[in-house]
Amino acid sequence: MIDKYISMRNSSQYNLNWFYDYFIKNGGDTIGINKFSLVFNMIDLNEMLEALDKKFNLMTLSDAQGKVLKVFKNE
């Protein structure tokens, strides 16, 4: 699951199904993906990504403007 997340972060192509699966696997209420999508679209994606990066213990390499260039495991 983490490897798929890193791949999404590095490509900046986010798959709603991954976030839904993560939500369900981590104790979220079993709601349909349509309801999940409505709520997901109301949150601040950058804040959520920062929280997941921290939870997964990932490092980010950014340019001077703050654009993420690379995300990798902090091993």
C-alpha distances in whole Angstrom, upper triangle without the diagonal:
4,6,5,6,9,10,11,12,14,16,16,15,13,12,14,12,8,10,12,9,8,12,13,11,12,16,16,19,19,20,20,18,22,22,19,19,23,22,19,21,24,21,21,18,19,19,16,14,17,16,12,13,15,13,10,13,13,17,18,21,23,26,30,29,26,24,20,21,18,15,14,13,16,17
4,5,5,6,9,10,10,12,14,15,15,13,13,15,14,10,11,14,12,10,14,15,13,13,17,18,21,22,23,23,21,24,24,21,21,24,22,19,22,24,21,20,17,17,18,15,12,14,13,10,10,12,10,7,10,10,13,14,17,20,23,26,26,23,21,17,18,15,11,10,9,12,13
4,5,5,6,9,10,11,12,14,14,13,13,16,15,11,13,16,14,13,16,18,16,17,21,21,24,24,25,25,22,25,26,23,22,26,25,21,23,26,23,22,19,19,20,17,14,16,16,13,12,15,14,10,12,11,13,14,17,19,23,26,26,23,21,17,17,13,11,9,9,13,14
4,5,5,6,9,10,11,12,11,10,10,12,11,8,11,13,12,11,15,16,15,16,20,20,23,22,23,22,19,22,23,20,19,23,22,19,20,23,21,21,17,18,19,16,13,16,16,13,13,16,15,12,15,13,15,16,18,20,23,26,26,23,20,17,17,14,12,12,12,16,17
4,5,5,6,9,10,10,10,8,9,11,11,8,9,12,12,10,13,15,14,15,18,18,21,21,22,21,18,21,22,18,18,21,20,16,18,20,18,17,14,14,15,12,10,12,13,9,9,13,12,9,12,10,13,13,16,17,21,24,23,20,17,14,15,12,10,10,11,14,16
4,5,5,6,9,10,11,10,12,14,15,12,13,16,15,14,17,19,18,18,22,22,25,25,25,25,22,24,25,22,21,24,23,19,21,23,20,19,15,14,16,14,11,12,13,10,9,12,13,10,11,9,10,10,13,15,18,21,21,18,15,12,12,9,6,7,8,12,14
4,5,5,6,8,8,9,11,14,14,11,13,17,16,15,18,20,19,20,24,23,26,26,26,25,22,24,25,22,21,24,23,20,21,23,21,20,16,16,18,16,13,15,17,13,12,16,16,13,15,12,13,13,14,16,19,22,22,19,16,13,12,10,8,9,11,15,17
4,6,5,6,5,5,7,11,12,9,11,14,14,14,16,19,18,19,22,21,24,24,23,22,19,21,22,19,17,20,20,16,17,20,18,17,13,13,16,14,11,13,15,12,12,16,16,14,16,13,14,13,15,16,18,22,20,18,15,12,12,11,10,11,14,17,19
4,6,5,7,7,10,13,15,12,12,16,16,15,17,20,20,20,23,22,25,25,25,24,21,23,24,20,19,21,20,17,17,19,17,15,12,11,13,12,8,11,13,11,9,13,14,12,14,11,11,10,11,12,15,18,17,14,12,9,9,8,7,9,12,15,18
4,6,8,10,13,16,17,15,16,19,20,18,21,24,23,23,26,26,29,29,28,28,24,26,27,24,22,25,24,20,21,23,21,18,15,14,16,15,12,13,16,14,12,16,17,15,15,12,12,10,10,11,14,17,17,14,11,8,7,6,6,9,12,15,17
4,5,8,11,14,16,14,16,19,19,19,21,24,24,24,27,26,29,29,28,27,23,24,26,23,21,23,23,19,19,22,20,19,15,15,18,17,13,16,18,16,15,19,20,18,19,15,15,13,14,14,15,19,18,16,12,10,9,9,10,12,15,19,21
4,6,10,12,15,13,14,17,18,18,20,22,23,23,26,24,27,27,26,25,21,22,23,20,18,20,20,16,16,18,17,15,11,11,15,14,11,13,16,14,14,17,19,17,19,15,15,13,14,13,15,18,16,14,11,9,10,10,11,14,17,19,22
4,7,10,12,11,12,15,16,16,18,21,21,22,25,23,25,25,24,22,18,19,21,18,16,19,19,15,15,18,17,16,12,13,16,15,12,16,18,15,16,19,20,18,20,18,18,16,17,17,19,22,20,18,14,13,13,13,13,16,18,22,24
4,6,9,8,8,11,13,13,14,17,18,19,21,19,21,21,20,19,15,16,18,15,13,15,15,12,12,15,14,14,10,12,14,12,10,14,15,13,14,18,18,16,19,17,18,17,18,18,20,23,21,19,16,14,15,15,14,16,18,21,24
4,5,5,7,9,10,11,13,15,16,17,19,18,19,18,17,16,12,14,16,13,11,14,15,12,12,16,15,16,12,15,17,14,13,16,17,14,16,19,19,17,20,19,21,19,22,22,24,27,25,22,20,18,19,18,17,18,20,23,25
4,5,5,6,9,10,11,12,14,15,17,15,16,15,14,12,9,10,12,9,7,11,11,8,10,13,13,14,12,15,16,13,13,17,17,15,17,20,19,18,21,20,22,21,24,24,26,29,27,24,22,20,22,21,19,21,22,25,27
4,5,5,6,8,10,10,12,14,16,14,15,14,13,11,8,11,12,10,9,13,14,11,13,16,16,17,15,18,19,15,15,19,18,16,18,21,19,18,22,21,24,23,26,26,29,32,30,27,24,22,24,22,20,22,22,25,27
4,5,5,6,9,10,10,12,15,13,16,15,15,14,11,14,15,12,12,15,15,12,14,17,16,17,14,16,17,13,13,16,16,13,15,17,16,15,18,17,20,20,23,24,27,29,28,25,22,20,21,19,17,18,18,21,23
4,5,5,6,9,10,10,13,11,13,13,13,13,10,13,13,9,10,13,12,9,12,14,12,14,11,14,14,10,11,14,13,11,13,16,14,14,17,17,20,20,23,23,26,29,27,23,22,20,21,20,17,19,19,22,24
4,5,5,6,9,10,11,9,11,10,9,9,7,10,10,7,8,12,11,9,12,14,14,16,14,17,17,13,14,17,16,14,17,19,17,17,21,20,23,23,26,27,30,32,30,27,25,23,25,24,21,22,22,25,27
4,5,5,6,8,10,9,11,10,11,11,9,13,14,10,12,15,15,13,16,18,17,19,16,19,19,15,15,18,17,14,17,19,16,16,20,20,23,23,27,28,31,34,32,29,27,24,26,24,21,21,21,24,25
4,6,5,6,9,9,11,12,13,14,12,15,15,12,13,16,15,12,16,17,16,17,15,17,16,12,13,15,13,11,14,15,12,12,16,17,20,21,24,25,29,31,30,26,25,22,24,22,19,19,18,21,22
4,6,5,7,5,8,9,10,11,10,14,12,9,12,14,12,11,14,15,14,16,14,17,16,12,13,16,14,12,15,16,14,14,18,19,22,23,26,27,30,32,31,27,26,24,26,24,21,22,21,23,25
4,5,6,5,7,6,9,10,10,14,13,10,13,16,14,13,17,18,17,19,18,21,20,16,17,20,17,15,18,19,16,17,21,22,25,26,29,30,34,36,34,31,30,27,29,27,24,24,23,26,27
4,6,7,10,10,12,14,14,17,17,14,16,19,17,16,20,21,19,21,19,21,20,17,17,19,17,14,17,18,15,15,19,20,23,25,28,30,33,36,35,31,30,27,29,26,23,23,21,23,24
4,6,9,11,13,15,15,18,17,14,17,19,17,16,19,20,18,20,18,20,18,15,16,17,14,12,16,16,12,13,17,19,22,24,27,29,32,34,33,30,29,26,28,26,22,22,20,22,23
4,7,9,11,14,15,18,16,14,17,19,16,16,20,20,19,21,20,22,20,17,18,20,17,15,19,19,15,17,20,22,26,27,31,32,35,37,36,32,31,29,31,29,26,26,24,26,27
4,6,8,11,12,15,13,10,14,15,13,13,17,17,16,18,18,20,19,15,17,19,16,15,19,19,16,18,21,23,26,27,30,31,34,36,35,31,30,28,31,29,26,26,25,27,29
4,6,9,11,13,11,10,14,15,13,14,17,18,17,20,20,23,21,18,21,23,20,19,23,23,20,22,25,26,30,30,34,34,38,39,37,34,33,31,34,32,29,30,29,31,32
4,7,9,12,10,9,13,14,14,14,18,19,19,22,21,24,23,20,22,24,22,20,24,25,22,23,27,28,31,32,35,36,39,41,39,35,34,32,34,33,30,31,30,32,33
4,6,8,7,7,10,11,11,12,15,16,17,20,20,23,22,19,22,24,22,21,25,26,23,24,28,29,32,32,35,35,38,40,38,35,33,32,34,33,30,31,31,33,35
4,5,6,6,9,10,11,12,14,16,17,21,20,24,23,20,22,25,24,22,25,27,25,26,29,29,32,32,35,35,38,40,37,35,33,31,33,32,30,31,31,34,36
4,6,5,6,9,10,10,12,14,15,18,17,21,21,18,19,23,22,20,23,25,23,24,27,27,30,29,32,32,34,37,34,31,29,28,30,29,27,28,29,31,34
4,5,5,6,9,10,11,13,15,18,18,21,22,19,21,24,23,22,25,27,26,26,30,29,32,31,33,33,35,37,34,32,30,29,31,31,29,31,31,34,36
4,5,5,7,9,10,11,13,17,17,21,20,18,20,23,22,21,25,26,25,26,29,29,31,31,34,33,35,37,34,32,30,29,32,31,29,31,32,34,36
4,5,5,6,9,10,11,14,14,18,17,15,17,20,18,17,21,23,21,22,25,25,28,27,30,30,32,34,32,29,27,26,29,28,26,27,28,30,32
4,5,5,6,9,10,13,12,16,17,14,16,19,19,18,21,23,22,23,26,25,27,26,29,28,30,32,30,27,25,24,27,26,25,27,28,30,33
4,6,5,7,10,13,13,17,17,15,18,21,20,20,23,25,24,25,28,27,29,28,31,30,32,33,30,28,26,26,29,29,27,29,30,33,35
4,5,5,7,11,11,15,15,13,15,18,17,17,20,22,21,23,25,25,27,26,29,28,30,32,29,26,25,25,28,28,26,28,28,30,33
4,5,6,9,8,12,12,10,12,15,15,14,17,19,19,20,23,22,24,23,26,25,27,29,26,23,22,21,24,24,22,24,25,27,30
4,6,8,8,12,13,12,13,16,17,17,19,21,21,22,25,24,25,24,26,25,26,28,25,22,21,21,24,24,23,26,27,29,32
4,7,9,12,12,11,14,16,16,17,20,21,21,23,25,25,26,24,27,25,27,28,25,23,22,22,25,26,24,27,28,30,33
4,6,9,8,8,11,13,13,14,16,18,18,20,22,21,22,21,24,22,25,25,23,20,20,19,23,23,21,24,25,26,30
4,6,5,6,9,10,11,13,14,16,17,19,20,19,20,18,20,19,21,22,19,16,16,16,20,20,19,22,23,24,28
4,5,5,6,9,10,10,12,14,15,16,18,17,17,16,18,17,19,20,18,15,14,14,17,17,16,19,20,22,25
4,5,5,6,9,10,10,12,14,15,16,15,15,13,15,14,16,17,15,12,11,11,14,15,14,17,18,20,23
4,5,5,6,9,10,11,12,14,15,15,15,14,17,16,18,19,17,14,14,14,17,17,15,18,19,19,23
4,5,5,6,9,10,10,12,14,14,15,14,17,17,20,22,20,16,16,14,18,17,15,17,18,19,22
4,5,5,6,9,10,10,12,11,12,11,14,14,17,19,17,14,13,11,14,13,11,13,14,16,19
4,6,5,6,9,10,10,9,10,10,13,13,16,18,16,13,13,11,14,13,11,13,14,14,18
4,5,5,6,9,10,10,12,12,16,16,20,21,20,16,17,15,18,16,13,15,15,15,18
4,5,5,6,8,8,11,12,15,17,20,22,21,17,17,14,17,15,12,13,12,13,16
4,6,5,6,5,7,8,12,14,17,19,19,15,15,12,14,12,9,9,9,10,13
4,5,5,6,8,10,14,15,19,21,21,17,17,15,17,15,11,12,11,10,13
4,5,8,11,13,17,19,22,24,24,20,20,17,19,17,13,13,11,11,14
4,6,9,12,15,18,22,24,24,20,20,16,18,15,11,10,8,9,11
4,7,10,14,16,20,22,23,19,19,16,17,14,10,9,7,6,8
4,7,10,13,17,19,20,16,16,12,13,10,7,6,5,5,9
4,7,10,13,16,17,14,13,10,11,8,6,5,6,6,9
4,6,10,13,13,10,10,7,7,6,5,7,9,9,13
4,7,10,11,9,9,6,5,5,6,8,11,12,15
4,7,8,5,5,4,5,7,9,12,15,15,18
4,5,5,5,7,7,10,12,15,18,18,22
4,6,7,10,10,13,16,18,21,21,24
4,6,9,11,14,16,19,22,22,26
4,6,9,11,13,16,19,19,23
4,6,9,11,15,18,19,22
4,6,7,11,14,16,19
4,7,10,14,15,18
4,7,10,12,15
4,7,9,12
4,6,9
4,6
4
